[in-house]
Amino acid sequence: MARPLRFRRSHERWDDDRVRRDLLADLDANLGADLVSPHYKPPNGWQAWRFEMDNGDMALFCYDGDVAYWLGNTETPSTLWRTDKYEWEEVPYEIARWAQRELIADLSVEAPWLDDYPHVRWYFLTVLMSKDGRETSREFLHERACGFPDADPDQALSYLESVLRPGYLDDDREEMAGKLGTSETLDYWRMCAAISEFVAAKLLTDAGYDITPEIEVTTGHFLDYRATEPDGTSYLVEVTRPRPPNRRSTNSPVVAVRDTAEVKTTGQLANHGGGVVLFVDCSGFTDEQWATVKGEQPDVRHKPAVVYRVRPDGSAEGYTKGDVPLYLDSAMTLQ
């Protein structure tokens, strides 16, 4: 699976003639390409071009007298094959900002439904405009309503916008956004699992905790979050998401919850030695399926644990197993 969009950097000297000779000619021969002016003026001291391919791919290239940057969701011209790749925060801010404006302008044309959700659009920009994942990520967010069953896409996107608007995950944008994936084939369950991490983030912050994602522990694993109280006391949280039972060999939502939690407990959490709160996110369950789970409140083979379901209107309810050290009453209705 390809990664979200990243920059390539060249330390060779460039001019317009070389751009046409070494980049445009290569792309045009393979894909059919036009060299056009960018939507926005580049930063002072920089020259910039857009490449627009016949298959819908695009690329940006800008250069000054010392360095050049390439960014695109298309094949890389052979001249740039040996250049190194850089994350967005590793390139000059003015270049990243200019490239971001270019991509957002494209998205406003290609996916205008994102205009109402600027934080979602910005946060997942490198996935929504990626080489292999741009179609599948847009389909998941819009047509699949972010993985919420029986939900209106606008309701689901409004909820995700509310998760991202406060900015508590901004510093981890590269890693967290990439979890949505950049595969040409829509991996629905992996994408749902990614959304569950954002759901958990909102629950924890609504409950008053500061969160830090991707915590490496002594077993060599990474746990999803550290949740920290104002006094500095912290707790580790791992999130799992059961698949709805109509997609499994069993027709019981209770068994689906138990089996999914057992996989997590006997795998990633088995050697940790305790101290992790397991979040079991049943947000993929229908009303009827969740009613069964809520009524029986099955054990999940790990304590402490919180089993819950969140709806796009922001409502959340669940139950706990064991002595859960987190105070979550302000974020969800607990039985």
Summary of the structure (lengths in Angstrom):
residues: 335
radius of gyration: 22.5
end to end distance: 41.0
largest distance: 71.0
contacts: 1067
relative contact order: 0.09
helix: 40%
strand: 21%
